[in-house]
Amino acid sequence: MFDAVIAKKARMSKILHDAKRNPREDLVTSSLFGVLPFLTPAARQEALSVLCGHPLPSDAKIYLWPFFVGNGESSEPDVVLEFTHEGRAAYWIVEVKWGAPLGADQCAREIRTLSFGRCRRGGVPPGPRKVLGYTLLGAERHHELAVATLHEDARSGKLKAVPAEGIRSLKWTTAGGNLRLLEAASFDPGLKAWAGLSANFIAGQPQGAVLRTWPKMTPPGRGGFAFDGEEKFALPSMTYVQKARYEFGDKQ
């Protein structure tokens, strides 16, 4: 949240009262990514790999809400990651969604402007830049067409700035489950705490809630019931109930 306030994506006086725009996505982005610079490089690499849905080849520098312009268009990706790939700088975009729709041509525009545009705010080094991937974090059903179109454009060569295999789409349920696995497997205290806190937050929200395992069921103790074979019923269509018995539990 500190990063969201500093970047003026959310104002403390407007978060709960008199908000003209809903800053939830920016607060989630800040909470997930803003603390990662405090982790060790190895832990940060693991954390970002989970959030990207793809194993990053190295640690990465995190840019939140950089602003790009170029070729008559502009964009403001939520997160841009800069890392080293095959000896040179490479980039990955993470767009965070908390229910809001994607803008018209938003994904491709973010990729194009990061690749060839000028960074007017955010400190991303000058281009051209090699973009290896794009992740939509928080994907929902109404995002499926936009992601499918982006993937097809990359596969066909219409969008040459990113490889098709680098396009990822993660639901919050998937991200929360992956964070839970990371928490269980990690021995780094900082990474373990971040993953656990993030997973708990996601699981507690409607977007990330999942059906958990069934509770352990204890079989009832031994018992039984029986019908009297001589019992009569008033209705003419029914005669009597045959004597029957059912026992619960294992026989002694």
C-alpha positions as CSV (number, residue, x, y, z in Angstrom):
1,M,0.0,0.0,0.0
2,F,2.9,2.3,0.6
3,D,3.9,2.2,-3.0
4,A,0.3,2.8,-4.2
5,V,0.1,6.0,-2.0
6,I,3.6,7.2,-3.1
7,A,2.7,6.7,-6.7
8,K,-0.7,8.6,-6.1
9,K,-2.6,5.5,-7.3
10,A,-4.5,5.7,-4.0
11,R,-4.9,8.4,-1.4
12,M,-5.2,7.6,2.2
13,S,-8.1,10.1,2.6
14,K,-9.9,8.6,-0.3
15,I,-9.5,4.8,0.2
16,L,-12.5,4.4,2.4
17,H,-14.4,7.7,2.0
18,D,-15.5,9.7,-1.0
19,A,-13.4,7.7,-3.5
20,K,-13.9,8.7,-7.1
21,R,-12.1,5.7,-8.3
22,N,-11.6,2.3,-6.7
23,P,-8.0,1.7,-5.8
24,R,-8.4,-2.0,-4.9
25,E,-6.3,-3.4,-7.8
26,D,-3.5,-0.9,-7.1
27,L,-3.5,-1.8,-3.4
28,V,-3.3,-5.5,-4.2
29,T,-0.5,-4.8,-6.6
30,S,1.4,-2.8,-4.1
31,S,0.9,-5.4,-1.3
32,L,2.0,-8.3,-3.4
33,F,5.0,-6.7,-5.2
34,G,6.0,-3.7,-3.1
35,V,7.6,-5.7,-0.3
36,L,9.6,-8.0,-2.5
37,P,12.7,-5.7,-2.8
38,F,13.2,-6.5,0.9
39,L,13.7,-10.2,0.3
40,T,17.0,-11.8,-0.7
41,P,17.6,-12.1,-4.4
42,A,17.0,-15.8,-4.5
43,A,13.8,-15.5,-2.5
44,R,12.6,-12.6,-4.7
45,Q,13.3,-14.7,-7.8
46,E,11.1,-17.5,-6.4
47,A,8.3,-15.1,-5.4
48,L,8.2,-13.4,-8.8
49,S,8.3,-16.8,-10.6
50,V,5.1,-17.7,-8.8
51,L,3.4,-14.4,-9.5
52,C,4.4,-14.6,-13.2
53,G,3.4,-18.3,-13.5
54,H,6.7,-18.9,-15.2
55,P,10.2,-19.6,-13.8
56,L,12.3,-16.4,-14.2
57,P,16.0,-17.1,-15.1
58,S,17.3,-14.6,-12.6
59,D,16.4,-12.1,-9.9
60,A,14.5,-9.1,-11.2
61,K,14.2,-5.4,-10.6
62,I,10.6,-4.3,-10.0
63,Y,9.0,-1.2,-11.6
64,L,5.5,-0.4,-10.4
65,W,3.2,1.6,-12.8
66,P,5.8,2.9,-15.2
67,F,4.3,5.1,-18.0
68,F,5.3,4.6,-21.6
69,V,4.6,6.6,-24.8
70,G,5.5,5.7,-28.4
71,N,4.0,5.6,-31.9
72,G,1.0,7.6,-31.0
73,E,-0.1,5.4,-28.0
74,S,0.6,5.1,-24.3
75,S,0.3,2.6,-21.6
76,E,0.8,2.1,-17.8
77,P,1.4,-1.6,-17.0
78,D,1.0,-2.5,-13.3
79,V,4.3,-4.2,-13.0
80,V,7.4,-4.4,-15.2
81,L,10.2,-6.8,-14.3
82,E,13.7,-6.4,-15.5
83,F,16.0,-9.4,-15.3
84,T,19.0,-11.0,-17.1
85,H,18.4,-13.5,-19.9
86,E,21.2,-14.9,-22.0
87,G,23.5,-12.2,-20.9
88,R,21.3,-9.2,-21.7
89,A,18.4,-7.3,-20.1
90,A,14.9,-8.7,-20.7
91,Y,11.5,-7.7,-19.4
92,W,8.2,-9.3,-18.2
93,I,4.9,-7.5,-17.7
94,V,2.4,-8.4,-15.0
95,E,-1.1,-6.9,-15.3
96,V,-3.1,-7.2,-12.1
97,K,-6.9,-7.5,-12.2
98,W,-9.3,-7.5,-9.3
99,G,-12.5,-7.9,-11.3
100,A,-12.1,-4.9,-13.7
101,P,-12.2,-5.5,-17.5
102,L,-9.2,-5.1,-19.8
103,G,-9.1,-2.0,-21.9
104,A,-9.4,-2.1,-25.7
105,D,-6.1,-3.6,-27.0
106,Q,-4.6,-3.0,-23.5
107,C,-2.4,-6.1,-23.4
108,A,-0.8,-5.6,-26.9
109,R,-0.4,-1.9,-26.3
110,E,1.5,-2.5,-23.1
111,I,3.8,-4.9,-24.8
112,R,4.4,-2.6,-27.8
113,T,5.1,0.5,-25.7
114,L,7.4,-1.3,-23.4
115,S,9.3,-2.8,-26.3
116,F,9.7,0.4,-28.3
117,G,8.4,3.3,-26.4
118,R,9.9,5.9,-24.1
119,C,9.5,5.6,-20.4
120,R,8.2,9.0,-19.2
121,R,7.7,7.9,-15.6
122,G,9.1,5.0,-13.6
123,G,12.8,4.8,-14.4
124,V,12.8,1.9,-16.9
125,P,16.0,2.1,-18.9
126,P,15.8,3.3,-22.5
127,G,14.7,0.9,-25.2
128,P,14.4,-1.0,-27.4
129,R,13.6,-3.6,-24.9
130,K,13.3,-7.4,-25.2
131,V,9.9,-8.5,-23.8
132,L,9.9,-12.2,-22.9
133,G,6.5,-12.5,-21.3
134,Y,3.1,-11.1,-20.2
135,T,1.1,-12.4,-17.3
136,L,-2.5,-11.5,-16.5
137,L,-2.8,-12.0,-12.8
138,G,-6.3,-12.3,-11.6
139,A,-7.8,-13.6,-14.9
140,E,-11.6,-14.1,-15.0
141,R,-14.0,-15.4,-17.6
142,H,-14.6,-11.9,-19.1
143,H,-10.8,-11.7,-19.8
144,E,-10.6,-15.0,-21.8
145,L,-11.2,-13.5,-25.3
146,A,-8.6,-10.7,-24.8
147,V,-6.0,-13.2,-23.7
148,A,-6.8,-15.7,-26.5
149,T,-6.5,-12.9,-29.0
150,L,-3.2,-11.8,-27.6
151,H,-1.9,-15.4,-27.7
152,E,-3.1,-15.8,-31.3
153,D,-1.5,-12.5,-32.4
154,A,1.8,-13.5,-30.9
155,R,1.6,-17.0,-32.4
156,S,0.8,-15.7,-35.9
157,G,3.4,-13.0,-35.8
158,K,1.0,-10.1,-35.9
159,L,2.4,-9.1,-32.5
160,K,6.2,-9.8,-32.8
161,A,7.2,-8.1,-29.6
162,V,6.6,-11.1,-27.3
163,P,6.8,-14.9,-27.9
164,A,3.5,-16.8,-27.7
165,E,4.9,-19.2,-25.1
166,G,5.5,-16.2,-22.8
167,I,1.8,-15.3,-22.4
168,R,0.3,-16.4,-19.1
169,S,-3.1,-16.1,-17.5
170,L,-3.5,-16.9,-13.8
171,K,-6.7,-17.0,-11.8
172,W,-6.5,-15.9,-8.2
173,T,-7.4,-19.4,-7.0
174,T,-4.4,-20.7,-8.9
175,A,-2.1,-18.0,-7.6
176,G,-3.2,-18.6,-4.1
177,G,-2.6,-22.3,-4.4
178,N,0.9,-21.8,-5.8
179,L,1.7,-19.4,-2.9
180,R,0.5,-22.0,-0.4
181,L,2.9,-24.5,-2.0
182,L,5.7,-22.0,-1.9
183,E,5.1,-21.3,1.8
184,A,5.2,-25.0,2.6
185,A,8.4,-25.6,0.6
186,S,10.4,-22.6,1.5
187,F,13.0,-22.4,4.3
188,D,13.6,-18.7,3.8
189,P,11.8,-16.9,6.7
190,G,11.0,-13.8,4.7
191,L,9.7,-15.6,1.7
192,K,7.7,-18.0,3.9
193,A,6.0,-15.1,5.7
194,W,5.2,-13.2,2.5
195,A,3.8,-16.3,0.7
196,G,1.7,-17.2,3.7
197,L,0.3,-13.7,4.2
198,S,-0.5,-13.3,0.5
199,A,-2.1,-16.8,0.3
200,N,-4.2,-16.0,3.4
201,F,-5.4,-12.7,1.9
202,I,-6.3,-14.3,-1.5
203,A,-8.1,-17.2,0.1
204,G,-10.2,-14.9,2.2
205,Q,-11.6,-13.0,-0.8
206,P,-14.4,-14.1,-3.2
207,Q,-11.9,-14.0,-6.1
208,G,-9.6,-16.5,-4.5
209,A,-11.9,-18.7,-2.3
210,V,-11.7,-22.4,-3.1
211,L,-13.4,-25.4,-1.7
212,R,-11.1,-26.9,0.9
213,T,-10.7,-30.6,1.7
214,W,-13.7,-32.4,3.3
215,P,-13.5,-32.6,7.1
216,K,-12.7,-36.0,8.6
217,M,-15.8,-38.0,9.0
218,T,-16.2,-40.5,11.9
219,P,-18.5,-43.4,11.2
220,P,-21.3,-43.8,13.8
221,G,-21.1,-46.4,16.4
222,R,-22.9,-49.8,16.0
223,G,-26.7,-49.6,16.0
224,G,-29.7,-50.9,14.2
225,F,-33.3,-50.5,13.4
226,A,-36.1,-53.0,12.5
227,F,-39.6,-53.0,11.2
228,D,-42.2,-55.3,12.7
229,G,-43.4,-57.8,10.1
230,E,-46.9,-57.7,11.5
231,E,-47.3,-53.9,11.2
232,K,-50.4,-53.0,9.2
233,F,-51.1,-49.8,7.3
234,A,-54.6,-48.2,6.7
235,L,-54.0,-47.4,3.0
236,P,-55.5,-50.2,0.9
237,S,-52.6,-50.2,-1.7
238,M,-50.1,-51.1,1.0
239,T,-50.1,-54.3,2.9
240,Y,-47.3,-54.5,5.4
241,V,-43.5,-53.9,5.7
242,Q,-41.3,-56.9,5.6
243,K,-39.2,-57.3,8.7
244,A,-35.8,-55.7,8.0
245,R,-32.7,-54.8,10.0
246,Y,-29.7,-52.6,9.2
247,E,-26.6,-52.3,11.4
248,F,-24.0,-49.5,11.4
249,G,-20.4,-50.2,12.0
250,D,-18.4,-53.3,11.9
251,K,-19.8,-56.5,13.3
252,Q,-18.2,-57.7,16.5
